[in-house]
Amino acid sequence: MPFKPVILWTDALIYLLLAVTVAYGVYAARHEHLRWPWRQVRRNPLAMAALVVLVAYVVVGLADSIHFRMRLDGSQTGVHGTIYSPQVLSALDLLCTPLRTHVEQTYSAPFALHAFTPQLVRRPDGSHVLEYPRLRFAGAGLETPADRARDIAVRSLQAAVESLMLWAAVVGAIAYWQVRQPGESARAVFARMRRGQTDTPWRAMLASLGVVILIIAAVANLGAEYHILGTDQVGQDVLFEAIKSIRTGLLIGTLTTLVMLPFALVMGVMAGYFGGRVDDVIQYIYTTLSSIPSVLLIVAGILSLDLYMANHATSFDNIAQRQDVRLLSLCIILGVTTWTGLCRLLRGETMKLRDMDYIQAAIALGVRSRRIMTRHIIPNVMHIVLINVVLNFSGLVLAEAVLSYIGVGVDPSMNSWGNMINGARMEMARDPVVWWALAAAFLFMFTLVLAANLFADAVRDAFDPRMRK
Amino acid sequence: MRTLLRIDDLKVSFATAGGTVRAVDGVSLDIAPGEAVALLGESGSGKSVAALALLHLLPQPAGRIVAGRVLLDDRDLLRMSERDMRAVRGRRIAMIFQEPQTSLNPVMTLGEQIAEILPASLSRSKRRERVVYWLDAVGIADPGRRYREYPHQLSGGMKQRAMIAMALAAEPQLLIADEPTTALDVTIQAQVLDLLKELQRRTGMAMLFITHDLAVAYQVADRVAVMYAGEIVESADRQAFFGGARHPYAQKLFRAVPGRGKRDEMLEVISGGVPSLMQEFRGCRFADRCDRAWDLCRTSAPAWQVDSGHGVRCHLYRTVKGVQPAAATVPRTAAAGARDASDGQVLLQVRDLAVHFPIHSGVMRRIVGHVRAVDGVSLTIRAGRTLALVGESGCGKTTVGKAILQLVVPTAGEVLFDDARLDRMSPSALRPLRRHLQVIFQDPYASLDPRMQVSEILEEGMRAQGIGAGAAERRSRAHDLLGQVGLGTEALARYPHEFSGGQRQRLCIARALSVEPRLIVCDEPTSALDVSVQAQILNLLRRLQRELSLSYLFITHNLGVVEYLAHEVAVMYLGRLVETGLAHEVLEAPKHPYTRALLAAVPSIEGSGAKVAAVRAAGVPQGEAPSPVNPPTGCHYHPRCPQAMPQCRTDYPGTTRISATHWVRCHLYPAGTDPS
């Protein structure tokens, strides 16, 4: 085999999460009370446009979660078996090979052909002169640097044409797919879509899809030849770093919730349903937990993990595993510090539900407590869980940035927006200022959080009974 | 006759996801100065929407006035700007709503809120004077102090009085009252109705009284207009209407009201439901539910015909004017049998039941007192019989029901079911016995899990009790249950929200029946339902009792239902029973002053026999029930009792036996034999 698959802990959890999401989707499609609010979400143009952006992020994140080790060139299948490279790559790495491998000496500005910092170069005549050396990869195909503007224009045009064609194909396919009545032509469907008269807001979705496709085409056309967002201190392409950070951000935003959900759900529902002693104990636990400053808890957790990993260096045989364990434990620690809010909400809601007539009727029928909790209460508090999960997501993405900035976030060697911002601390102090790393991290994070918030708002509106008119 | 307000062909529609709902479809109505018009209709008939439209208060943006005019002194309210409307609202037309709890701002004092609607030109002290005057006029004691109090310090009845004071303070020419007494107790309802009548006489204002209750309309109205599916189908003077309603719908409504006179017959049931208002109607809107409809009714809409002030929209009156058509033959199934047998086997016995809820206070949650919700109640329910437990809200009757079901833990006393002490059992020992005791709640919207299919709801109890061998058998039992309560089997795969209130109540009954109970606690099962639906449910409960020889503990404040259904009656006041006996004993010869007052308070359209007059003489109870935290010393009822004696203030009366089955606790009847 040319490669050997590697499944990291977080990969496994991501697949699990994906499976849970798909299962929920199938379940929701079969249950009217769940399908109805999702239909409300589907009718909201802004939310659906945001969803397209979110899906683009998720696809990148998933592509980055397929890990493997390549077989080393020239190695033969011998007595020791095939020898694989110690470097763990992902599907995304392969897709972005030029971005990944075009590593310069050090800083360079976006679209620059020369390094950002002058270097002492020895002339053939023996004299030394301070100049900005040509970059190794950027604009390598150009004959003279003066051709740069024309080349960029040509490539941009190419990207625009390509993306337009792709987009038109997608629009056509959807219009064809959306033909409902036998008599209607795809053209008529397209006209309805353009006027925004379709039930699903295709116009908004396709507009946002068009932007996504355009960006991808631009990266594909320009990225191989230029550093669109410049390079960082060690010459890495900043755009590539920002793209690689997507997985980190998504993982923190989703796995944390996955970790804390069982605690919050079980404890909250039990406290609300049983009341009395059980309630006292659970309340005591979460009041205590939430009165410890969460940063303190996180710092303590991460530092002791660092110590553990330093003492057991042999257990973590490659850098990817080390990064992964650190990321996972950050998720767990963040989960431990954030479950109390949801738990409190669920406790309150359960107390309210407990006095509902249908719960009383179930008790009078002799239904057991565990069954009442699983069949009556949990389905009736799920909307709170869902709203909480989507609202929490963006907060957690931002929390990662803050924690990495203060040095207790993900592994410093891992690509994350927080680490990029942390690195930018020094860059911002330079003169002239190196702004692109910070800008890239900001742009990627902002887009994700904005899309997530817009979507979360629509979900809350659809699921929160108080928001219904 | 001069008209104050003329509503002319008013049409209101609502834009919903499913289409346009024509909630009000061509309503015309005149109101003369000083006249009280009752707009009578079941829920969904559009009566409230019509009233809201008059004042531009429709929910926006869904509600839209499509057509019509509303003339107040020749000015069309519907064409008025919002600015001009402000001068009309409150000043010329005032409105009071159903729910006094939510109609008052909780962070403003009562005085401030009422003073707000007085003209700003008045000085502060003048305004205060006026507010105090009106608080006094609506019968709020000590108005000077109440002026400074906040809404939470007032009881429900007091809040509704305050709302009336607020509405009247600007001396409007027309008061629109939207079900103002529906959320109140019978005794308070009687007080508020008397007050409204009295104030109307004094101030000469006109009143548009929206209600679903025939008896309430009878009490307050000079003229009655009946609404059905967005139209007015009949309009007449009170005497003419209650003397002989003409529209088949109105006639059916009369026959659907439960009462003593109908004890031995099934109640009239209006089949089907209110038609969807999204459709275009071709014929008469009532045709599908009318047993006297003929072809014409389905093809052409009847015109409005007036005969000496009595208008009706029905083809029956098309040809021969003023001739009363022969009364319809009503299928009256006799519900006799098992009615007089008082010797059924004792099924449930409750002895000295007490439920006290602790009141916690302070940081340490110390117990500072107890709410004595139930304080020594003893009763007996026999197999196949119905015991009605009546009383005002807050008297503890619901808690008695829950304590019997062991849904709340009794503080003291015994609950014996078939000689098993339910109150002493562990939860696991109790579980198998629970199948014998079931419950039906008041609110059909809160008593079914919205996330469960009907089949799951019905099978849950069977599974818990191990009834039915397998899934297939349980499913077939669920089929049968739906048939038993009159629902189609296609209901199994549906969710509760797809059903109307009456259908949901049927589902609740089916769920209770699923475990083959012997006693069902019915906690006001019909009070959230319309009259015609209530009749269906009462008929159903009665039929089931006959077929399955069920026993009911029927908790209610609706004495009409009690008269119709109960074998025995227990009257409860502030956690204790004050009078118990066979239904006819208690209802026809009430002994306790509270029972008499309760009977007097019930608005009634039934015969005004001498007995009723005598009961009326006892008068409507004054004031409101005191708190069960600090019950009055001696007899709990003495502060409200017109016949209170010095003895009543000090000693709680003992039990006096009137007959073998009838006893009362009142000092008016000096101690006889003890029943126990």
Interface residues (C-beta under 8 A of the other chain):
Chain A: H31 E32 H33 M356 D357 Y358 Q360 A361 A362 I363 A364 L365 G366 V367 R368 R371 R375 H376 P379 N380 K469
Chain B: A62 K402 L405 L407 L430 R431 P432 R434 R435 L437 Q438 V439 F441 Q442 D443 A446 S447 L448 D449 P450 R451 M452 E456 E460 G461 A464 Q465 Y495 H497 C508 R511 A512 S514 V515
